[in-house]
Amino acid sequence: MDRSQKADSVAQLNAVFQEAGVVVVTRNLGMSVAQSTDLRGRMREAGASYKVAKNRLARLALNDTDYAGLGDLLTGPTAIAYSTDPVAAAKAAVDFAKTTDRIEIVGGSMGGQLLDEAGVKALASMPSLDELRAKLVGLVNAPATKIAQVVNAPAAKLARVFGAYAAKEAA
């Protein structure tokens, strides 16, 4: 990499860190190409991204962001998983780490809050933003449905009574 490519890489990583809701640092322990491709696919499905970056360039990109404390975790063969959803990247990384011993969760950060391995795993166990929204809509919708049923019940009963009288007189 020449100097201009390094500057571009640092600028791209800095933009990622500015927009990310969570960043998870992983240590790669000899993953195969197929495993790496599988991990990236799972990340995409979850709405997250996975990037292997040079540690020195990543540390430079961390400057002037909320994730500046992650610099100490960037040693050895590392990669970063990130997403705007505060749970997606952590959930995808932890789920993949359960299936193979070729990746290790080192730590992460959610905004300015540094997380150790246990913190990332705890974050991964939380429901995602979409799941929370669905639960909230379900909770709001349930009372409205019940109110509509209660309001419509007398009218429905009255209609059945009139229908029964009409059928009785027709016979």
N, C-alpha and C positions, 0 to 999 in steps of 0.2 A: 504494500500500500504506500502510495506517495503521500505527501503532506496534504494535498487538496482532498484526496479521498478520505483521509483521516478526519479532516475538518468537517467534511460532509457527514461522515458517520457519527461524529460527536453531535452535530447539529440535529440529525435525525433522532438520535437517542434522547437528546435533551427535550425535543418536542414530544416524544413518547412519555417521558417522565412528567412533563407539564400537564398532560391530559389524563394520565392513568389514575384510576381510583385505588388500585392495589398493584404492588410489584412483589413478586415472589422470586427469590434467588434459589436456584437448584444447582447441584453438583452432578455433573455427568461422569459416570464411572464406566465408560466404554460402551455406550449405546451403539447398536448397529444402525445402519441407514434405515432399515425397515421400522425399527422401534422409534427412531426420531421422526420419521414420516407419520407413524401412527399417533405419536404425541402431538405433533402439529395439527393433525386432523381433528383430534379430540379438543384441542384448544380452540380451533376455529368453530367447531360445533357449539362450544360453550360461550362463544363471543369473546374469546381471549386470544392473545398472540404469544408466541414463544420465539425467543431470539438468542442466538449464541453471539456474544460480542466480546471483543478484547477487553480484559479487565481494566487496563489502563485507560482506554478510551471511555469505557462505561463510567469509571470514577470521574473523569473530566466532565462527562455529560450530567452527572449527578449534581454538580455545583449549581447553586442558585435554584434548587428545587426542594420540595418537601422531603424528598427521598435521600438527602445528602448523607444520612447516617448509614446507608447501605454499603458505603464504600469499604467498610471493614469486612464485609461478607464476601467480597469479590476477590477470592484467592483460589488458585488452582483452576481446574476445568469447570467453569461455571456458565450458566445461562440464566436468562431472566424471562419470567412469564408475567404478562401484564394485561390488565383489562380496565375498562371504565367502570364496569360493575364491580363493586367491592368484594364479591364472592367468587365470581366466575373463574378467574385465573387460579386462585387457591384451590378451589374444588377440583378443577381439571388436573392440576399438578399432583395433588394428594391422591386422587383416584388412580392416576397413572402409576404413581410410586408404589401403590398397593399391589400392582400387577407385575412389577419387575424390581430387581435389586440393582439395576443399572442406573438409577437416578435417586438422588437423595435431596430432601428438602433442607436447605440450609437456614432459611429465615425469610423475612420479607418486611414490608412496610405498607401501612394503609395511611396515606397522607404523611403526617409527621410522626405517627406512632410506629415505632419499630416492633417487629414481631419475631420471636424465636420460632423454632420448629413446632413446638406445642401450640403457639399462638396461631400459626398458619393452619395447623390441623383443626383448631377450634373454629377458625374463620370458615374453613371448608365445610364444617358440619352445619353451618347456618343455611337457611333457605336463601335462594338467589332473589334478586330484586323482582324478577318476573313472577316467581312463586309467591312472594309477599303481596304483590299487586293483585294476583288472582285470588288469594285468600281474602284480601280486603274487599274486592268487588263482590265476592260470594257473601261476605258478612253483611255488606250494605244491601245487596239484592234480596237476601232471604226475608228480612222483615217486610219489604215492599211487596213481595209475592204473597206473604201471609195476609197482609192487609187487603190486598186485592181479592184474595179468596174469601175472606170474612165479609167484605162488602158485597161481593157477588153471590154469596151463598143464599141469602133470603130471596133474591130475585130468581135464582135457579129453582129453589124450592117452590116458589109461587108459580113459576112456569110449569113445573111438573104437576102441580095440583090442577091448574087450568087444563093441562093436557089430559089428565085423568078424567076430569069432568066432561071434556069434549068427547073423549072416547066412550064414556058411559052413555052420554045422550045419543051418540051416533049408533049405538048398538041396540 
